[in-house]
Amino acid sequence: MSASVKSYAAVDLGASSGRVMVGRVGPDSLELTEAHRFVNRPVRLPEGLRWDILSLYGGVLDGLRAAGQVDSVGIDSWAVDYGLLDADGALLGNPVHYRDSRTEGIAQKVWATVPAPDLYAATGLQYAPFNTLYQLVADQLVGARRLLLIPDLLAYWLTGEQGTELTNASTTQLIDPRTRGWSYDIAERVGIDLELFAPLRQPGDRAGLLRPEVLEETGLHGPVPVTAVGSHDTASAVAAVPASGERFAYICTGTWSLAGLELDAPVLTEESRAANFTNELGLDGTVRYLRNIMGLWLLQECVRAWGDPDLGELLLEAAKVPALRSVVDAGDAMFLAPGRMPERIAEACRASGQPVPVSPAEVTRCILDSLALAHRKAVEEAQRLADHPVDVVHVVGGGTRNALLCQLTADACGLPVVAGPTEAAALGNVLVQARAHGLVGDLAGGRELLTRTQPLTRYEPQGDTARWREAQARLARD
């Protein structure tokens, strides 16, 4: 390997799987290969739904061993969840899964102390029942002396050093997006001790060196630094949007769809709160202004219920089903919990007086039409609320493999869709590490490198958007 090319291990943990990818970066090259992929399978215990964090850590170690010698390691994962440590730094039980029911009714208790408009004006976070703030209010925190968000917990086990990376911290509902620091007033009013959190880190900061025991376990030769990246996987994915200029929207697709804009400042208006948009922090002082949509979770749960049929064949059959026959609100909390997803989608259609999808192909088409419709609504409303028009929609993440969803999104938005890269979070992770080593310049420079080196597919909108407006109005009436 050329001396000007360096290798970076990107640990990228999603809600259903984890992977360790190796990015090789040079002045004019960016190659990504998969070293190891492993299942992320939550476990339902008598006390509730938990992440199997030890299995995930084992997968990370296996992945680093498979990756071979690297110049740095970066970790990103889903947001909001955390591990609690005691005074000796030992983990106090498996981290609770954000889909656990313990936060039911907690938001209303918080709002009795801090009204929802005040909470939004201070933190810019959309309402979601599993926000870290609500989880902390629901937790007993007995014996807890330190809270580490999931990527920071894994980095601690790898290095022995503790920190709280900023982009992920911004999903806790305890960060002020204007100052990019803690919201001490909100924390005090809801009774959360911010001393639980380790000091804030910025993407690109060094997060420590792999411990000798980790080097021995993985066969790597030290010193190997761990670099703080955009440790919220959406922050890394948005960093890997291959856009030029500012007039773009993005949709990070996977278990969730995160649809929105990249801005220079948060939008903290009451209208924005009512529309349930969130202001999360990104690289280089940016704000990720977006809405959470249930995403391909709907289809993943249906496929699981159907016994894992061939997805390619299922999508081919779904493409033959008449468009927009039945749609559901893809952001409805009724679809949040696992189980019985085909039946719940059918029930929602029945309740709204629409034709009830019966076959797997019909249910799949209902899901994809509904996701495209939710993408359209989010992109439209984000432009209006932020006064930030766009000319193109970039789709990144696992949903880029779903050509039908990409085309439907282009049709619904009435805008061209550029799909790719698929492993956006891992690529964004790698780019931040490369920046820390001086191989990549600013955010625009990284995106330009992505555009030159990664396969992208463009989908032009087809047909009239009137039918999508009608479907959107139909949902609004329901």
C-alpha positions as CSV (number, residue, x, y, z in Angstrom):
1,M,0.0,0.0,0.0
2,S,1.2,3.5,-0.9
3,A,2.5,5.5,2.0
4,S,0.0,8.2,1.1
5,V,-2.9,5.8,1.5
6,K,-4.1,5.1,5.0
7,S,-6.6,2.5,6.4
8,Y,-9.4,3.3,8.8
9,A,-11.7,0.9,10.6
10,A,-15.3,2.2,10.7
11,V,-17.4,0.5,13.4
12,D,-21.0,1.2,12.2
13,L,-23.8,-0.2,14.4
14,G,-27.4,-0.1,13.2
15,A,-30.5,-1.1,15.0
16,S,-30.6,-4.5,13.3
17,S,-26.9,-5.2,12.4
18,G,-23.4,-4.1,13.0
19,R,-20.4,-4.0,10.7
20,V,-16.8,-3.2,10.7
21,M,-15.8,-1.6,7.4
22,V,-12.3,-0.7,6.3
23,G,-11.8,2.5,4.4
24,R,-8.6,3.1,2.4
25,V,-8.1,6.8,1.7
26,G,-5.6,8.6,-0.5
27,P,-5.5,12.0,-2.0
28,D,-7.6,10.8,-5.0
29,S,-9.0,7.5,-3.7
30,L,-11.6,6.2,-1.3
31,E,-12.3,2.5,-1.2
32,L,-14.6,0.8,1.4
33,T,-14.6,-3.0,2.1
34,E,-16.5,-5.0,4.6
35,A,-14.3,-6.8,7.2
36,H,-17.1,-8.3,9.4
37,R,-20.8,-8.1,9.7
38,F,-22.8,-9.3,12.7
39,V,-26.4,-9.4,13.9
40,N,-27.7,-6.9,16.4
41,R,-30.5,-8.8,18.1
42,P,-32.1,-7.2,21.1
43,V,-33.2,-9.5,23.9
44,R,-36.6,-9.3,25.8
45,L,-36.0,-10.0,29.4
46,P,-38.6,-10.1,32.2
47,E,-37.7,-6.5,33.1
48,G,-38.0,-5.3,29.4
49,L,-36.3,-5.0,26.1
50,R,-32.5,-4.8,26.3
51,W,-29.5,-4.4,23.9
52,D,-27.1,-7.4,23.9
53,I,-24.2,-5.0,24.3
54,L,-21.6,-7.7,25.1
55,S,-22.4,-9.5,21.9
56,L,-22.0,-6.2,20.0
57,Y,-18.6,-5.5,21.7
58,G,-17.6,-9.1,20.7
59,G,-18.6,-8.3,17.1
60,V,-16.5,-5.2,17.2
61,L,-13.4,-7.1,18.4
62,D,-14.0,-9.8,15.8
63,G,-14.3,-7.1,13.2
64,L,-11.1,-5.3,14.2
65,R,-9.3,-8.7,14.1
66,A,-10.7,-9.3,10.5
67,A,-9.8,-5.7,9.5
68,G,-6.1,-6.1,9.9
69,Q,-3.7,-3.3,10.7
70,V,-5.4,0.1,10.6
71,D,-4.3,3.7,11.3
72,S,-7.4,4.6,13.4
73,V,-10.8,3.3,14.6
74,G,-14.0,5.3,14.6
75,I,-17.4,4.2,16.1
76,D,-20.9,5.3,15.1
77,S,-24.3,3.9,16.1
78,W,-28.0,4.6,16.5
79,A,-28.8,7.5,18.9
80,V,-30.4,8.1,22.3
81,D,-29.5,4.9,24.2
82,Y,-26.8,4.6,26.8
83,G,-25.0,2.4,29.3
84,L,-24.7,3.3,33.0
85,L,-21.5,2.7,34.9
86,D,-20.8,2.5,38.6
87,A,-18.1,4.3,40.6
88,D,-15.5,1.7,39.4
89,G,-16.5,2.1,35.7
90,A,-18.4,-1.3,35.6
91,L,-21.5,-1.5,33.5
92,L,-24.8,-1.6,35.5
93,G,-26.8,-4.0,33.4
94,N,-27.5,-4.2,29.7
95,P,-28.5,-0.9,28.1
96,V,-32.3,-0.5,27.7
97,H,-33.6,-0.5,24.1
98,Y,-35.4,2.6,22.9
99,R,-38.4,0.5,21.9
100,D,-38.9,-0.6,25.6
101,S,-42.1,0.6,27.1
102,R,-40.7,2.2,30.2
103,T,-41.0,5.7,28.8
104,E,-44.8,5.5,28.2
105,G,-46.4,8.6,29.8
106,I,-43.0,10.0,30.8
107,A,-43.1,12.9,28.3
108,Q,-46.4,14.2,29.8
109,K,-44.8,14.2,33.3
110,V,-41.8,16.2,31.9
111,W,-44.1,18.7,30.2
112,A,-45.8,19.4,33.5
113,T,-42.5,20.8,34.6
114,V,-41.2,22.1,31.3
115,P,-43.9,22.7,28.8
116,A,-43.3,21.2,25.4
117,P,-42.8,24.6,23.6
118,D,-40.2,25.6,26.2
119,L,-38.4,22.3,25.8
120,Y,-38.3,22.7,22.0
121,A,-37.2,26.3,22.1
122,A,-34.3,25.4,24.4
123,T,-33.1,22.1,22.7
124,G,-34.7,22.0,19.2
125,L,-35.5,18.3,19.5
126,Q,-38.6,16.8,18.1
127,Y,-40.8,14.8,20.3
128,A,-40.1,11.1,20.4
129,P,-41.1,9.0,23.4
130,F,-37.7,7.4,23.6
131,N,-35.6,10.6,23.7
132,T,-32.7,10.2,26.2
133,L,-34.2,12.9,28.5
134,Y,-37.4,10.8,28.9
135,Q,-35.4,7.6,29.4
136,L,-33.4,9.3,32.2
137,V,-36.5,10.6,33.9
138,A,-37.9,7.0,33.7
139,D,-34.7,5.4,35.1
140,Q,-33.9,4.9,38.7
141,L,-30.2,5.5,38.1
142,V,-29.4,3.7,41.4
143,G,-25.6,3.4,41.8
144,A,-24.9,5.2,38.4
145,R,-21.9,7.5,38.4
146,R,-21.4,7.8,34.6
147,L,-23.6,7.7,31.5
148,L,-22.0,6.8,28.2
149,L,-23.9,6.8,24.9
150,I,-23.5,3.6,23.0
151,P,-20.6,4.6,20.7
152,D,-18.8,6.2,23.7
153,L,-19.4,3.1,25.8
154,L,-17.7,0.9,23.2
155,A,-14.9,3.4,22.8
156,Y,-14.4,3.4,26.6
157,W,-14.0,-0.4,26.6
158,L,-11.5,-0.2,23.7
159,T,-9.4,2.6,25.2
160,G,-10.3,3.1,28.9
161,E,-11.1,6.8,28.3
162,Q,-14.5,8.4,28.6
163,G,-16.1,11.1,26.5
164,T,-19.4,12.3,25.1
165,E,-19.3,12.9,21.3
166,L,-21.3,16.1,20.4
167,T,-23.4,14.9,17.4
168,N,-24.8,12.1,19.4
169,A,-25.1,14.2,22.6
170,S,-27.4,16.5,20.5
171,T,-30.0,13.7,20.4
172,T,-30.4,13.6,24.2
173,Q,-32.6,16.7,24.3
174,L,-30.1,18.1,26.8
175,I,-28.0,20.2,24.3
176,D,-28.6,23.8,23.2
177,P,-28.2,23.7,19.4
178,R,-27.3,27.5,19.4
179,T,-24.4,27.2,21.8
180,R,-23.6,23.6,21.0
181,G,-23.2,23.0,24.7
182,W,-25.3,21.5,27.5
183,S,-28.6,23.1,28.3
184,Y,-28.1,23.4,32.1
185,D,-31.4,25.1,32.6
186,I,-33.4,22.2,31.1
187,A,-31.4,19.6,33.0
188,E,-31.9,21.3,36.3
189,R,-35.6,21.8,35.8
190,V,-36.2,18.1,35.0
191,G,-33.8,16.9,37.7
192,I,-31.0,15.4,35.6
193,D,-27.4,15.7,36.9
194,L,-25.2,16.6,33.9
195,E,-22.2,15.4,35.9
196,L,-23.4,11.9,34.8
197,F,-22.0,12.8,31.3
198,A,-18.3,12.6,30.4
199,P,-16.8,15.7,28.8
200,L,-17.9,16.6,25.4
201,R,-15.8,15.6,22.4
202,Q,-15.9,17.0,18.8
203,P,-15.8,14.9,15.7
204,G,-12.1,14.5,14.9
205,D,-10.9,14.5,18.5
206,R,-8.7,11.7,19.7
207,A,-10.7,9.4,21.9
208,G,-7.7,7.4,23.2
209,L,-5.5,4.5,22.2
210,L,-6.5,0.8,22.0
211,R,-5.7,-0.8,25.3
212,P,-3.0,-3.5,25.4
213,E,-5.6,-6.2,26.0
214,V,-7.5,-5.1,23.0
215,L,-4.4,-5.1,20.8
216,E,-3.7,-8.7,22.0
217,E,-7.3,-9.7,21.4
218,T,-7.4,-8.3,17.8
219,G,-3.8,-9.0,16.8
220,L,-3.3,-5.3,16.0
221,H,0.0,-3.5,16.6
222,G,-0.1,-0.4,18.6
223,P,-0.4,2.4,19.0
224,V,-3.8,2.5,17.3
225,P,-5.9,5.6,18.1
226,V,-9.6,5.7,18.4
227,T,-10.9,8.9,16.7
228,A,-14.2,10.5,17.6
229,V,-16.3,10.7,14.5
230,G,-19.9,11.8,14.0
231,S,-20.9,9.0,16.3
232,H,-24.6,9.4,15.7
233,D,-24.8,7.3,12.5
234,T,-27.0,9.9,10.9
235,A,-24.4,12.5,11.4
236,S,-21.9,10.3,9.7
237,A,-24.3,9.5,6.9
238,V,-25.1,13.1,6.3
239,A,-21.4,13.9,6.1
240,A,-21.2,11.3,3.3
241,V,-24.0,12.9,1.2
242,P,-22.3,13.5,-2.2
243,A,-23.8,17.0,-2.6
244,S,-22.4,20.1,-4.1
245,G,-23.7,23.5,-2.9
246,E,-26.4,24.0,-0.4
247,R,-29.7,23.4,-2.3
248,F,-30.2,19.8,-1.4
249,A,-32.3,17.6,0.8
250,Y,-31.2,14.3,2.1
251,I,-33.0,11.1,3.2
252,C,-30.9,8.7,5.3
253,T,-32.7,5.4,4.8
254,G,-32.6,2.2,6.8
255,T,-34.6,1.0,9.8
256,W,-35.5,4.7,10.0
257,S,-35.8,7.3,7.4
258,L,-34.3,10.7,8.4
259,A,-35.4,13.3,5.9
260,G,-34.3,16.9,6.0
261,L,-31.8,19.7,5.3
262,E,-28.3,20.7,6.3
263,L,-28.5,24.2,7.8
264,D,-26.1,26.8,9.4
265,A,-28.5,27.5,12.3
266,P,-31.4,25.7,14.1
267,V,-35.0,26.4,13.4
268,L,-36.7,26.8,16.8
269,T,-40.1,28.2,15.9
270,E,-43.3,26.9,17.4
271,E,-44.4,26.0,13.8
272,S,-41.3,23.8,13.5
273,R,-42.1,22.1,16.8
274,A,-45.7,21.5,15.8
275,A,-44.4,19.9,12.5
276,N,-42.1,17.6,14.7
277,F,-38.8,18.6,13.1
278,T,-35.6,18.1,15.0
279,N,-32.4,20.1,15.1
280,E,-29.4,17.8,15.6
281,L,-25.8,18.8,15.3
282,G,-23.6,17.9,12.4
283,L,-20.0,18.4,11.3
284,D,-18.4,21.8,11.0
285,G,-21.0,23.8,12.8
286,T,-23.9,22.5,10.7
287,V,-27.4,21.6,11.9
288,R,-29.3,18.5,10.7
289,Y,-32.8,19.8,10.4
290,L,-34.9,16.7,9.9
291,R,-37.9,14.5,10.7
292,N,-37.8,10.9,11.9
293,I,-40.0,8.6,9.8
294,M,-40.5,5.0,10.7
295,G,-38.6,3.8,7.7
296,L,-37.9,0.4,6.3
297,W,-38.6,-1.0,9.8
298,L,-42.2,-1.4,8.6
299,L,-41.0,-3.7,5.7
300,Q,-38.4,-5.4,7.9
301,E,-41.0,-6.4,10.4
302,C,-43.4,-7.7,7.7
303,V,-40.6,-9.7,6.0
304,R,-39.8,-11.3,9.4
305,A,-43.5,-12.1,9.9
306,W,-43.7,-13.7,6.4
307,G,-40.8,-16.0,7.1
308,D,-38.1,-14.0,5.2
309,P,-39.2,-14.4,1.6
310,D,-36.8,-13.3,-1.2
311,L,-36.9,-9.5,-1.0
312,G,-36.0,-9.0,-4.7
313,E,-39.0,-11.0,-5.9
314,L,-41.2,-9.3,-3.3
315,L,-40.3,-5.9,-4.7
316,L,-40.8,-7.0,-8.3
317,E,-44.3,-8.1,-7.4
318,A,-45.0,-4.9,-5.4
319,A,-44.1,-2.8,-8.5
320,K,-47.0,-4.4,-10.3
321,V,-49.5,-3.4,-7.6
322,P,-51.5,-0.2,-8.5
323,A,-49.9,2.9,-7.0
324,L,-51.3,4.7,-4.0
325,R,-54.2,2.3,-3.6
326,S,-53.7,2.4,0.2
327,V,-51.4,4.5,2.3
328,V,-50.7,4.9,6.0
329,D,-48.9,7.5,8.1
330,A,-45.3,6.1,8.2
331,G,-44.6,8.3,11.3
332,D,-47.5,7.0,13.4
333,A,-46.3,5.7,16.8
334,M,-48.7,2.7,16.4
335,F,-46.0,1.2,14.2
336,L,-43.1,1.7,16.7
337,A,-43.3,-1.6,18.6
338,P,-42.3,-4.9,17.0
339,G,-44.7,-7.7,16.1
340,R,-47.9,-8.2,13.9
341,M,-46.8,-5.5,11.4
342,P,-48.8,-6.8,8.4
343,E,-52.0,-7.0,10.6
344,R,-51.4,-3.5,12.0
345,I,-50.9,-2.0,8.5
346,A,-54.1,-3.7,7.4
347,E,-56.0,-2.4,10.5
348,A,-54.8,1.2,9.8
349,C,-56.1,0.9,6.2
350,R,-59.4,-0.6,7.3
351,A,-59.9,2.1,9.9
352,S,-59.3,4.9,7.3
353,G,-61.8,3.3,4.8
354,Q,-59.1,2.4,2.3
355,P,-58.8,-0.9,0.5
356,V,-57.1,-3.4,2.8
357,P,-53.8,-4.9,1.5
358,V,-53.9,-8.6,1.8
359,S,-51.0,-10.2,-0.1
360,P,-47.3,-9.6,0.8
361,A,-46.9,-7.7,-2.5
362,E,-49.9,-5.4,-1.7
363,V,-48.6,-4.7,1.9
364,T,-45.2,-4.0,0.5
365,R,-46.5,-1.5,-2.0
366,C,-48.6,0.1,0.7
367,I,-45.4,0.5,2.8
368,L,-43.2,1.9,0.0
369,D,-45.9,4.3,-1.2
370,S,-46.4,5.5,2.3
371,L,-42.7,6.0,2.9
372,A,-42.4,8.0,-0.4
373,L,-45.3,10.1,0.7
374,A,-43.7,10.7,4.1
375,H,-40.5,11.6,2.3
376,R,-42.4,14.1,0.2
377,K,-44.1,15.7,3.1
378,A,-40.9,16.0,5.1
379,V,-38.9,17.5,2.2
380,E,-41.7,20.0,1.4
381,E,-42.2,21.1,5.0
382,A,-38.5,21.4,5.8
383,Q,-38.0,23.8,2.8
384,R,-40.9,25.9,3.9
385,L,-40.1,26.0,7.6
386,A,-36.4,26.7,7.1
387,D,-36.9,29.0,4.0
388,H,-34.4,26.8,2.3
389,P,-35.3,25.7,-1.3
390,V,-33.7,22.6,-2.8
391,D,-33.2,21.2,-6.3
392,V,-32.3,17.6,-5.6
393,V,-32.9,14.9,-3.0
394,H,-30.0,12.7,-2.0
395,V,-30.9,9.2,-0.7
396,V,-28.2,7.5,1.2
397,G,-28.0,4.3,3.3
398,G,-29.6,0.9,2.9
399,G,-32.7,2.1,1.1
400,T,-30.5,3.0,-2.0
401,R,-30.7,-0.7,-2.8
402,N,-34.4,-0.4,-3.1
403,A,-34.9,1.0,-6.6
404,L,-38.6,1.1,-6.3
405,L,-38.5,3.2,-3.2
406,C,-36.0,5.6,-4.8
407,Q,-38.1,6.1,-7.9
408,L,-41.3,6.5,-5.9
409,T,-39.5,9.1,-3.7
410,A,-38.5,11.0,-6.9
411,D,-42.1,10.8,-8.2
412,A,-43.6,12.0,-4.9
413,C,-41.2,14.9,-4.4
414,G,-41.2,15.9,-8.0
415,L,-37.4,16.2,-7.8
416,P,-34.5,14.2,-9.1
417,V,-33.2,11.6,-6.5
418,V,-29.5,10.8,-6.4
419,A,-29.1,7.4,-4.6
420,G,-25.9,6.5,-3.0
421,P,-23.7,5.7,-1.3
422,T,-25.2,2.7,0.4
423,E,-22.7,2.5,3.3
424,A,-23.0,6.3,3.9
425,A,-22.5,6.1,7.7
426,A,-19.4,4.1,7.4
427,L,-18.0,6.4,4.7
428,G,-18.7,9.5,6.8
429,N,-17.0,7.8,9.7
430,V,-14.0,7.1,7.5
431,L,-13.9,10.6,6.2
432,V,-13.8,12.2,9.6
433,Q,-10.9,9.9,10.6
434,A,-9.1,10.8,7.3
435,R,-9.6,14.5,8.1
436,A,-8.1,14.0,11.5
437,H,-5.0,12.7,9.7
438,G,-4.9,15.5,7.2
439,L,-5.8,13.4,4.1
440,V,-9.1,15.1,3.5
441,G,-10.0,18.8,3.8
442,D,-13.3,20.3,4.7
443,L,-16.8,18.9,4.4
444,A,-17.1,20.0,0.8
445,G,-13.8,18.4,0.0
446,G,-14.9,15.1,1.4
447,R,-18.1,15.2,-0.5
448,E,-16.3,15.9,-3.7
449,L,-14.1,12.9,-3.2
450,L,-17.2,10.8,-2.6
451,T,-18.8,12.0,-5.8
452,R,-15.7,11.0,-7.8
453,T,-15.2,7.6,-6.2
454,Q,-18.6,6.1,-5.2
455,P,-21.3,4.6,-7.5
456,L,-24.4,6.9,-7.7
457,T,-27.7,6.3,-9.4
458,R,-30.0,9.2,-10.5
459,Y,-33.8,8.8,-10.7
460,E,-35.8,11.4,-12.5
461,P,-39.4,12.1,-11.4
462,Q,-42.1,10.5,-13.5
463,G,-45.7,11.5,-13.8
464,D,-47.6,14.3,-12.1
465,T,-47.3,15.0,-8.4
466,A,-51.1,15.6,-8.3
467,R,-51.8,12.0,-7.3
468,W,-49.3,12.3,-4.4
469,R,-51.0,15.6,-3.3
470,E,-54.3,13.7,-3.3
471,A,-52.9,10.8,-1.3
472,Q,-51.4,13.3,1.2
473,A,-54.7,15.0,1.5
474,R,-56.4,11.7,2.0
475,L,-54.1,10.9,5.0
476,A,-54.7,14.4,6.4
477,R,-58.5,13.8,6.3
478,D,-58.1,10.5,8.2
